[in-house]
Amino acid sequence: MATRKPQRAKRAAETARPRPKKTAAKKSAAARAVERRKRSPETLRLRTFQPSLTVNDLERSVRFYSDVLGFIVGQRWTDDGGVLRGVMLKAGACEIGLSQDDWAKGRDRQKGVGVRIWCTTAQDVDALAARIKAHGGRLTEGPMDQPWGGRSLSVDDPDGFHLTIYRES
């Protein structure tokens, strides 16, 4: 006795497109991806990255990051006397911590020297530059087009930490 295919299966078979064959380059890329996952010891895989900066004047830095740049204050930490000692600031899915320097390493210790934090955004860099200037911030670079195709601006926080905000093309 002959069996009959259901109508739905027949239509799906008639409209199915042939799958393109994998090229040698795609096969090689897939093989490399598998090799990376099987490394021993296993490589580090992060989901978030939350730098924490020690600052001279925490209140001033919080104002800069929230009022000038547009971060939102998340968590706040105080000492036993109720004095603010640290905060976590949020911008989109990213966070940055700020903590008050305890001066254990001296009051003349330089901060921010040699530190640049690269921040990627989908926002209009020129509009961000206008916002920063309108809220009292001073750009150290840009907005400018980058050789790799993005557009960026740079700003220094009150302690000299350099932040570069860029949008990929």
N, C-alpha and C positions, 0 to 999 in steps of 0.2 A: 504494500500500500504506500502510495506516494504521500509525503508530508508537504504541507503547504506553508510557505513563509508568511508570517503576519504582514499585512500591508505596510505598517510603519517601518519595519525592518527593511522591506524591499525599497521604499522611498529613500531611506537613509543610505542604503547601499548605492542607489542610483546617483545620489547627489554628492556622495563623498568625493573629495578631491584627493588625488594621489599625493602622498607626502613627499616633500623634496628629500633627496638623499643628503646625508651629512657629508660636507666637504672634509678634506684632510685637515684643513686649518681648524674647523669646528671640533673635529675628533681630538685633535692635539690639545686644544684649549680645554676641552672637557677632561682629558686625561691629566693635564696639569692641575686643574681644580681639585680633582680627586687626590692627587699626590700631596697638595698643600694640606688637605684635611687630615692626612695620615702621617704627618710628620711626628717624629718622636725626638725630643719631647714636644708636646703639643705647643703651638704658638699661642700667644696671648690674643684673645678676642674680647674686645670691650663693647659694651652697649652704650655707655655714657662716659663722659670725661668731665670732671668737675674740679677745675683748679681752685686753689684757695690762696688768696693774697693777703699778706700782712701789711697793714697800712698805718700811717702815723696818726690820722684823725678819722676814726671810723664814721662819725656822723657826717663829716664833709664828704667822705668817699661814697657813703650811701646816697647822699643828695646828688652827687655827680652821676652815679650809675642809674639812679631812678629818674631824676628830673631831666638830666641832659641826654642820656642815652636811651632811656625808656625801659629799663629793667623793672621788674616787679619784686618787691621784698617778699620773700617766702618766710623761712624760719628765722627767728631771732634768738640769740643766746645772751643771757645776762649772768653776772656773777651773783654771789650771795647777797650783796648789797643792792642789787637791782641795776647795776651799771651795765650798759650794753657792751658786750665783748665780741660778738660776731653775728653775721647774717649770711643767709643764702639768698642770692638774687637769681631771678628767672627771666629768661628771654626766649620765648618759644619753647623748644624742648631742651634748651641748654641752661646750665646753672653755673654760677661762679660764687665762691665763698670769699668773704672779707672778714678779717679778724683784726682787732686792735693790737698793735705792737705792745708788748709788755716791757720793752726797753731793756731786757736782760742782756742784749748784745750791744747796748749803747744807743744813745739818742742820735748820734750822727751817722748811723748806719744808712747807706744808700739803698733805695728800693727801686725796682723796675729796670735797673741797668741790664741791658742785654735780654730782656724778656719782651717778646711780641706774641700776642694772642691773635690768631687768625680766626675770624668769625665769618661764616657763610650765611647769606640771606637771600631770600627771594624778593625782597623789597627793593624799591627804587633807591639807588645809592644817592642820587642827587636830592631826592626828597629827605632822606635821612640826614644828609649834610645840612640842609636848610633847617631841619628840626634842631640839630645839635647847636648850630650857630644861634638860632632864635632863643635857645635856653641857656645861653652863656658859655657854651663850649667853644674851644678853638681847635680847628683841624690842623694837623701837622702835615698832612698830605692829602691832595685830591679835593674833590672827586676827580679820578683820572682813569683812563682806559689802560689796561694791563696788556703786555705783549701776548699773553696766553689767551686773551679774548674777554676777560672779565673787566668789571669796573669796580674801583675801590676808593675808600677814604681811610685815613688814619687819624687817630686822636690819642692823646696821652691823658691818663687819669691823673688825679692830684699827686700821686706818689711816683709818677714817671713810668708806669706800666704802659706799654704801647699796645693799642688795639687797632687792628686793621679789619675793616668790615668790607666784604666784597660779594659781588653777585657774579656768578658765572654767566657767560653768554649762552 
